């Protein structure tokens, strides 16, 4: 793997996807080999109340960025989500399965995929699932935080996905970029699933989080399984968010680590940050 890659993290106000001149200026100033679009409106419940805002951020912004990259001959990697599916399957979803989002967030992300593909033929769309990291607000961070003040936590046990550690996803993207640069091929372009290996429920993730924290001398709690019906949310969640990542392995030779490794490392970093 290349170790000499320079990554530029550009966000608002320096780069606002709603600003056409701003996007063009940023691409001109940096002259990247590849653009990664990780920007999105990600408040799943909030999107039910602000569908237009979600659409503006996720679809319109993605289209503009992809189009500007295309004009400069730059390929784009666009991050998407398992929410483009309806969750009704009993097996993991493949890239060939039909999309049918159940909520406004999923619809805006599916539109962002289509907008990206239409605007830039040299695209890679990565659908992922249940991302967590030591930074920002996410499920693993929430479980560690709640364990500091609660002895038991009720957690949904009948929704399943592929927990994905952000660091592992970043490593995967870097491996993809390396191949795009060192061995470019038109066969690379398209949609891929990129998520942690294995399957888990929210209850499984919480249990693993508490176990990992306890093993490191951190806070712990008991996870109590409940059904999704007992934990209503504004937006409809998928019963099955599992993603089949075989295509990623076949085309790029990449298999992401087991989800448990990601949770363990995430917990370690969260506890180190509080030390």
LINMOTA-V22482 format. One record per run of one state. SS is the DSSP state (helix for helix, strand for strand, loop for the rest). FROM is the first residue (numbers start at 1). LEN is the number of residues. If there is no record, write none. Layout:
<<SS:FROM:LEN> <SS:FROM:LEN>>
This chain:
<<loop:1:19> <helix:20:11> <loop:31:3> <strand:34:4> <loop:38:8> <helix:46:4> <loop:50:1> <helix:51:21> <loop:72:3> <strand:75:7> <helix:82:3> <loop:85:8> <strand:93:1> <loop:94:10> <helix:104:16> <loop:120:3> <strand:123:6> <loop:129:2> <strand:131:2> <loop:133:6> <helix:139:9> <loop:148:4> <strand:152:5> <loop:157:3> <strand:160:2> <loop:162:2> <strand:164:2> <helix:166:17> <loop:183:3> <helix:186:3> <loop:189:1> <strand:190:4> <loop:194:3> <strand:197:1> <loop:198:2> <strand:200:2> <helix:202:14> <loop:216:6> <strand:222:5> <loop:227:1> <helix:228:3> <loop:231:9> <strand:240:2> <loop:242:1> <strand:243:1> <loop:244:2> <helix:246:7> <loop:253:5> <strand:258:1> <helix:259:16> <loop:275:1>>
